[in-house]
Structure formats: C-alpha cells, structure tokens
Amino acid sequence: MRKKVLLQILLPLLILMASPALANFEVSLNKGIALYLEKNYSESIVYLEQAVSENPNSPVANQLLGLSNYQVGNYQLSADYLEKAKQLDPENKDINLELGNSYLQLNRYDDAEKELSQYLSSNPKSGIGLYYLGYAQLLNGNYEQSIESLSNANNLNPELNLQSLYYQGVSYYSLFKYQKARQKFLQVQELAPKGDKLGLSAQEYLDILRVLGKRYYANFSFGYQYDTNVGLEPDNVQIFTDEKDSSLYLFLNLGYKPYFTDEATIGFDYRTFFSFHDELTDFNLQNHTISVYGEKDANNFSKPVRGFLSYSYKIVLIDGSPADNLFSQSHIVVPGFTVRWSEKLTSRIFYKFQYDDFKDFQERDAYNNSLTFANFYRLYNGRLILSPGVKLELNSANNIQGERSYTYWSPTVFLEASASPMDKVILFSRLHYHYQNYYDDEFERRDNQFGFRALLQRELYKALYLDLAYDFIYNGSNSDVPGPEPFQYNRNVFTVGFSLKY
C-alpha cells in the first residue's frame, strides 16, 4: 500500500475520541487496518463493516473497506465503497486509482479511463497509474492511446517492463501491426521467467504471428476417414449415397503474399483435397480451389477496421481413381471487413456471392448470395475463443421443367469454439442449426439440419500434428413427396490423420 494512503488511514487513529460511539468506531477501524495489513482481507471486512456502520461518513473506513472487498473479488462492493469515499474526500486522488481498478474488473472501461485520468492529473509521473490507464485503454479498444500510455509507464517504472511490453504487443496485434507486435512479444519472452504466464501467452501470439507474418505458407494433411453416408461435398452435402465406406484423404494448401505490410496484403492461395474410397470409387473426389485475395486497413474509423476481398475459382472432379470427371465448377467473390472493438471482442461481417455450375445436374446450377455476421470473444488470455454467428442465404437455382426446384432461402445459426487447454493441444468445435425453405418446390420441401464437429489437434514434433475429428450431420427433410423423403439423411464421419504446417 502506498505511503500516502497509509498515512491517511492511520492519522485519524492518533486522535483520541471521547464519545463511546467514536471509541467503538476507532477500535473496529484499528482492527480492520491490522487485519488488512496482515492480508487477512475476509476478517478485515467484518471489522471495517462495523466501523462504517458506526461512522458511515468516514472516508478512511469506506476507502479501506472498498480495498478489502477488491482483494477478495467483490468488485461491485469495492466500487460502491470507493465511490462513497470519493464523495466524502474528493481531494484524495489515490481513491481514483483504486476506483479505476474496480471499474476495470466490472468491465466499465469508460469509467475506468475517466478515474485513472483524474488520478494522473495530479500524479502525471505515476508509472502504475499510466500502466493501468494503458490497460483500460486496451480493453476499451483505444489501442493507439494504450501503446503511448504503456510506453510511458515502462519508462517511468522499469518494474512494469514485462507487463507493459506484453500489452503493447497486444495493442499492436489488435491494430493489425503484426511486425511491431512480434517485436514486443519477443522482448517479453527474453524478460519473462520460465513458466511465466505472460511469457507463455506471448509465445501463443508468436505462434499465430509466425503464420500471419509469412510471405509463404504451406499445410499438408493426410489420413483415414470412415463415413456412414458418403457425400461428394463433406461440408455441404450436394449428393449422398446412403452407404458406408472408408477412405484415405490428402489435403494441400499453398500460399504466397507478393505484397505484405502491416497495413495491406495481397496474396494467392491454392487448396486441393483428394479422397480415395475403399469400395465407392465412383465417389472418389478431387477438389481444387485457386484464390487471389487482398486486405487493407481502413484508417477513418475510431476502432481498428480491416477490409478484405477475395475471388476464388473451384472445380470438383469425381469418379475413378484418380477422379477425372467434372462434377461442378464455381466462381466465388467475398468482400467483407473485420472490426476490433476491444482486446476481447472482434466482429467479422462478409458477403459471399457464389455461382455453381453442375455438369450433369443443371437444376442445381445457381446464384448463391449469403451474408454472415460473427463475433469473436477472446477469453482467458486467448486460450478460449468463442464465435457465435448467423448466416442468411438465398440460393437462386435453374428452373428446369420436370425437375425439383433447388431455389431456397435459409438462415443458419452457429457457435464455434477454439481452446488450448494444455500446451501443444488445440480443441475446435462447431455446432450449427440450418433451416432451408425450398419455396419454389412444388412438393414444399423444408430442411431442418443439425450439425456438430469436434477436432483435437496435438503437436507431436515441431511442425507435425496429430488430427482426431468427429463430424455429425442430421438433415431432417420433409415434403409432400410420397414415401421416404429422399433428402433426409444422417452422417457420421470419423477422421484420424496427420498435418504438416509451414
């Protein structure tokens, strides 16, 4: 506890009080202070509450009771008592610092910035005050100001060097300034003791930046799948067999960024997927996608905004080993943008236009338009990321006489989660509900689809990973078609594989 606060708390105890009520107040306050200094915060609260009940207008008792509640995690009570202490003693600027910290714990970032700024108006050279202000600005999404405050805090108080560098790195990362973020996180690693949580978190950021900061990148995966209802499009079933089979798969992703800065990126990407079925060789699949994309910061907004635009050409081949018959080809355009509201919250909004051309199923040829909105919540220092979202879709298909209509409108809601429960382990899951209304179908087809995916990825050695995955999809389709509904199905897909990442 700072000397000034201790003097303000202890000084009244030097004054003898004649009234029995004031004497009782003095005893309770004195006991509360002793227990607080012994770090016995729960017991100190008992006596300090007695002191406040005996003298509600004591700024010292209210302030210390607020500090004690802060120490045991009662942040709302802490703020309540510190607000009262501030009203009773507005000249005591130390209360602004403590109240600002309580507001931080209550996610009241605007109020925290205000209180900490008031504290610094009287203590402009306070390293700890600048540090907490920088942290509040970071959580409030004011990244440029956060970097300045944390840098000044570091200069004034070298003991805050590690924390200041770490949160400067987070601010640069949130501003999409990946090269500067990398420099800060490398400094954190140099200073952090072994096993320090900031050092471990800095390493997690560096792992992400190692991918984001590369001009070249590559990912190769291979493994085994068992599918209880084989489909041509694993993620969005277009045609399915209602038959079980096992298969080997290969996946390759290659990328290059000819133009790459913190402010803008232009890149090329190639992805391909092969499946080799044990029995259903007619459903062997090749999927090739070539993309060009660009990203750029938008500097005219109060929050960090990055726009992006991509174009992709995709072909799907089936039949035989290797697959060699054209099944479909698609043109895909995706514009959108990302907004970082705070260190913990990012939003992503994008529109997707896709034209699908099926060689032998002209009734499926369609112009597909969709709009997706998703939030990303970064929790527990990034070890857990939750992403709820919604997608609205309109598929305008060919109207072929004598064929069923594939024109539909559809909303989808989903929840994705990515977690790192332990070192070198990543868990990913996705849960979705998908409704499709084929409003132009004479048989009034309606689909209600539920899906779940779980993936565990374990780093085995440097760039080598073990992949274990399970996918489940239930499509509860119904229509006026006599007999069993042909579009109703279940799928269970089990995957064991390995990945190499560069």
QUIURDA-V530371 format. One record per helix or strand of 3 or more residues. SS is the DSSP state (h for helix, s for strand). FROM is the first residue (numbers start at 1). TO is the last residue. If there is no record, write none. Layout:
ss: {SS | SS}
from: {FROM | FROM}
to: {TO | TO}
This chain:
ss: {h | h | h | h | h | h | h | h | h | h | h | h | s | s | s | h | s | s | s | s | h | s | h | s | s | s | s | s | s}
from: {3 | 20 | 41 | 59 | 75 | 94 | 109 | 127 | 143 | 158 | 178 | 197 | 216 | 245 | 264 | 281 | 285 | 304 | 325 | 345 | 362 | 366 | 380 | 384 | 408 | 425 | 446 | 464 | 489}
to: {14 | 37 | 54 | 71 | 88 | 105 | 122 | 139 | 156 | 174 | 191 | 212 | 227 | 260 | 277 | 283 | 298 | 318 | 340 | 358 | 364 | 379 | 382 | 397 | 419 | 437 | 461 | 478 | 501}
